Amino acid sequence: MRVVHVDAVKVIFIDGADGGEVGRSNLPADQLPETFGAGTNVDIDGTSWLVERAEPESAAQWRASRTLTLTLRRASSPAVPARDILFSLPSICDVLPAVADNQSRADALEIHEDDWRQVEMVADSLSGMIQSELRAIQATYDERARRASDGGIIGFDSIHVRAQLARPLPVPLSLRQVLSMLPRPSRQYAGVAFEGMPGVAVDSFAMAFGGVSLYGLADGDAIESLCLGRREVPEVPDAGPPGLIPGLRAVLDAFDLVIIDWCQCSVIGPDSVAGYLSRPLPVTRPGRSGRMPSPP
């Protein structure tokens, strides 16, 4: 389970040039980003540094140990104070699935833990909860986004943790029935793995349809969560292979579902699937960890 703690985390800063300790700071866990990408800026006693690596890499690990070590190198550009390091996303799901660390992740679909349930199918009957969460995320864009001079989003100084939709599918779907509506997958995975964490998520499944992945959790044939992912695949349209869009539309219609892209504050119904999958993928800003979401 992912929990956003208010407890302090001991952050140790190391100079990568000589291995010496630059300083220490006790920072509230909920003020630290989920990831520290290469190029993240911090300020220590007026000196600007760039993060080279974080140990441990996984937020789940340093939240549990209450200790985080950042190896740095001096930077010439102005820095952002450590207490003001920004989140790269406006929202995350509050709970991660349990991980079986004794299961090989060699054939698993690897995603960042922050990407879990960021784009998912949700029962349309939960529209009240959906709109409540979307309003909170929209407020994060309106009130907590830091923007560059061109208006582009640099990051967020606060993040909305989604907790209401613990069961996005109140009535579990049949995995066999869902797959019968879709074209044959281009790749079948052994489950879902998270970057920097050993093992595979318990009861997870995943498959690829060209550049579109479908993954989630299922108890036997009963799907409990059903998510979508996208990645760039050379010579494969973003919308995936022929038959995928009609298949996804059929799944939404048959089970009375909508697709929610939480970070883009988008609700995608059956008639909007083609347009959604043809949208450009979110861009990554240099010097920041994670993907910058498209503003709603």
C-alpha positions in Angstrom: 0.0 0.0 0.0 1.3 3.5 -0.9 0.9 6.0 2.0 1.9 9.6 1.9 3.6 10.1 5.2 4.0 13.4 7.1 6.9 11.9 9.0 10.4 13.4 8.4 12.8 11.7 6.1 16.5 12.1 6.8 18.1 13.2 3.5 21.9 12.9 3.2 23.7 14.9 0.5 26.9 13.5 -0.9 29.4 15.2 -3.2 29.9 12.9 -6.2 33.3 14.4 -6.9 35.0 13.1 -3.7 32.3 11.1 -1.8 32.3 13.6 1.1 29.1 14.5 2.9 27.8 18.0 1.9 24.9 18.2 4.4 21.8 16.6 6.0 18.3 17.7 6.2 15.1 16.3 7.8 12.3 16.9 5.3 8.6 15.9 5.4 8.1 12.9 3.2 5.1 14.5 1.5 7.3 17.4 0.3 9.7 15.2 -1.5 9.1 14.1 -5.1 8.3 10.4 -5.9 11.5 10.2 -8.0 14.7 12.2 -8.3 15.7 12.2 -12.0 19.2 13.1 -13.1 19.3 16.9 -13.3 17.0 17.7 -10.4 18.3 20.9 -8.7 18.8 21.3 -5.0 20.2 24.2 -3.0 22.5 23.7 0.0 23.6 26.7 1.9 23.4 28.8 -1.2 25.3 26.4 -3.5 23.5 24.9 -6.5 23.8 21.1 -7.0 22.4 18.6 -9.5 21.2 15.2 -8.4 23.2 12.3 -10.1 21.4 9.5 -8.3 19.2 8.6 -5.4 19.6 5.7 -3.0 17.3 3.9 -2.7 15.7 4.8 -6.0 12.2 3.6 -5.0 10.1 6.1 -3.0 8.5 3.1 -1.3 11.9 2.0 0.0 13.1 5.4 1.3 9.7 6.1 2.8 9.9 2.8 4.7 13.6 3.4 5.9 13.1 7.1 6.5 16.5 7.7 4.9 17.4 9.0 1.5 20.9 9.6 0.1 21.4 11.9 -2.8 24.7 12.0 -4.7 25.2 15.4 -6.2 27.5 17.4 -8.5 27.9 21.2 -8.5 25.8 23.1 -10.9 26.2 26.5 -12.4 22.5 27.2 -12.9 20.2 28.6 -10.1 18.9 25.9 -7.9 15.5 25.1 -6.4 15.7 24.7 -2.5 15.2 21.1 -1.4 12.0 22.0 0.4 10.6 23.4 -3.0 11.5 20.4 -5.2 8.5 19.9 -7.4 6.3 16.9 -8.1 6.2 15.9 -11.8 2.6 14.8 -11.7 -0.6 16.4 -10.3 -2.0 13.1 -9.0 -1.2 9.5 -8.1 -3.2 6.6 -6.9 -2.9 6.1 -3.1 -2.4 2.3 -3.2 0.0 0.0 -5.0 -0.7 -3.7 -5.4 1.4 -6.2 -3.3 4.5 -7.4 -5.0 5.8 -11.0 -5.0 9.6 -10.4 -4.9 10.2 -14.1 -5.5 8.7 -14.0 -9.0 10.9 -13.2 -11.9 10.3 -9.9 -13.6 12.1 -10.8 -16.8 8.9 -11.1 -18.9 6.9 -8.5 -17.0 5.6 -5.1 -18.2 7.7 -2.6 -16.3 6.1 0.7 -15.4 7.0 3.4 -12.9 5.0 3.1 -9.7 3.6 6.6 -10.2 2.0 5.4 -13.5 -0.1 2.8 -11.7 -3.8 3.4 -12.5 -3.1 6.8 -14.2 -5.3 5.8 -17.2 -7.9 3.2 -16.3 -11.4 2.0 -17.0 -14.0 2.9 -14.4 -17.6 2.1 -14.0 -19.8 5.0 -15.3 -22.0 4.4 -12.2 -19.2 6.0 -10.1 -19.5 9.3 -11.9 -19.9 11.2 -8.6 -16.6 10.0 -7.3 -15.0 10.5 -10.7 -16.0 14.1 -10.8 -14.9 14.7 -7.2 -11.4 13.4 -7.9 -11.2 15.3 -11.2 -12.1 18.6 -9.4 -9.3 18.0 -7.0 -6.8 17.4 -9.8 -8.0 20.4 -11.7 -7.5 22.5 -8.5 -3.9 21.2 -8.4 -3.4 22.5 -12.0 -5.0 25.8 -11.1 -3.4 26.4 -7.7 -0.3 24.3 -7.4 1.4 24.3 -10.8 4.7 26.1 -11.3 5.0 27.4 -14.8 7.9 28.5 -17.0 7.9 31.9 -18.8 6.3 30.2 -21.9 3.4 29.0 -19.7 4.6 25.3 -19.8 4.3 23.4 -16.5 7.6 22.9 -14.7 6.0 20.9 -11.9 3.6 21.0 -8.9 4.4 22.0 -5.4 1.6 19.7 -4.1 0.1 16.5 -5.4 -3.5 15.0 -5.1 -3.5 11.4 -3.9 -6.6 9.6 -5.2 -8.2 7.5 -2.5 -11.9 7.4 -3.3 -12.0 4.8 -6.1 -10.6 1.8 -4.2 -12.8 -0.3 -6.4 -13.0 1.2 -9.9 -14.9 -1.9 -11.1 -17.6 -2.6 -8.4 -18.7 -5.6 -10.5 -15.5 -7.5 -11.7 -15.2 -8.1 -15.4 -14.5 -11.4 -17.1 -10.9 -11.3 -18.4 -11.8 -14.0 -21.0 -14.8 -12.0 -22.2 -12.8 -8.7 -22.4 -10.0 -10.4 -24.4 -12.6 -12.0 -26.8 -13.6 -8.5 -27.9 -10.0 -7.4 -28.7 -7.5 -8.3 -31.4 -4.8 -10.8 -30.7 -2.1 -9.2 -28.4 1.2 -8.5 -30.1 2.9 -9.5 -26.8 1.8 -11.3 -23.6 3.6 -10.3 -20.4 4.0 -12.3 -17.2 2.4 -9.4 -15.1 3.3 -5.9 -14.0 6.7 -4.9 -12.4 7.6 -1.5 -10.9 10.9 0.2 -11.7 13.4 -0.2 -9.0 11.4 -2.8 -7.1 12.0 -6.6 -7.2 9.3 -9.1 -8.3 5.9 -8.8 -10.0 2.6 -7.4 -8.7 0.5 -10.1 -7.2 -2.5 -11.2 -9.5 -1.3 -8.8 -12.2 -1.7 -9.3 -15.9 -0.5 -7.3 -18.9 -0.4 -7.5 -22.7 0.5 -5.2 -25.6 -1.3 -4.2 -28.7 1.4 -2.5 -30.6 2.0 0.8 -28.8 -1.0 0.3 -26.4 -0.7 -1.8 -23.3 -3.6 -3.2 -21.3 -2.8 -4.3 -17.7 -4.3 -4.6 -14.3 -5.3 -7.0 -11.5 -7.4 -10.1 -11.8 -8.5 -12.8 -9.3 -8.6 -15.7 -11.6 -10.9 -14.5 -14.4 -12.4 -11.6 -12.4 -10.7 -8.3 -13.4 -10.5 -5.9 -10.4 -8.7 -3.1 -12.2 -8.1 -2.5 -15.9 -5.6 0.1 -17.1 -4.1 1.4 -20.3 -0.6 2.5 -21.1 1.0 4.0 -24.3 4.5 3.9 -25.6 6.2 4.9 -28.8 6.7 1.9 -31.1 8.5 2.6 -34.5 6.2 2.0 -37.5 3.2 1.2 -35.3 0.4 3.8 -35.1 -0.3 5.2 -31.6 -3.8 3.9 -31.9 -2.5 0.3 -32.1 -3.3 -2.5 -34.5 -6.5 -2.7 -36.6 -9.4 -3.8 -34.4 -8.2 -2.4 -31.2 -10.3 0.8 -31.2 -13.6 -1.1 -32.1 -12.6 -3.6 -29.5 -12.1 -1.1 -26.7 -15.4 0.7 -27.7 -17.1 -2.7 -27.4 -15.7 -3.3 -24.0 -16.8 0.2 -22.7 -20.3 -0.4 -24.2 -20.7 -3.9 -22.9 -19.7 -3.2 -19.3 -20.9 0.5 -19.1 -17.4 1.9 -18.5 -15.5 5.0 -19.3 -11.7 5.5 -19.6 -10.3 8.1 -17.2 -7.0 9.8 -17.8 -6.5 11.3 -14.4 -3.5 13.5 -15.1 -5.2 15.0 -18.2 -8.5 15.3 -16.4 -10.1 13.5 -19.3 -13.2 11.2 -19.4 -13.2 9.1 -22.6 -16.4 7.4 -23.7 -16.8 4.9 -26.5 -17.1 7.5 -29.2 -13.9 9.3 -28.0 -11.5 6.3 -27.9 -10.0 6.9 -31.4 -9.4 10.6 -30.7 -7.8 9.9 -27.4 -5.4 7.3 -28.6 -4.3 9.6 -31.5 -3.2 12.3 -29.1 0.5 13.0 -28.8 2.2 11.3 -25.9 3.1 13.6 -23.0 6.5 15.2 -23.3 9.4 14.9 -20.8 11.0 18.1 -19.7 14.8 18.0 -19.4 16.1 18.3 -15.9 12.9 17.0 -14.2 12.0 13.5 -13.3 8.8 12.0 -14.7 6.6 13.1 -17.5 4.9 16.4 -17.6 1.2 15.9 -18.1 -0.8 17.8 -20.7 -2.7 20.6 -18.9 -6.5 20.1 -19.0 
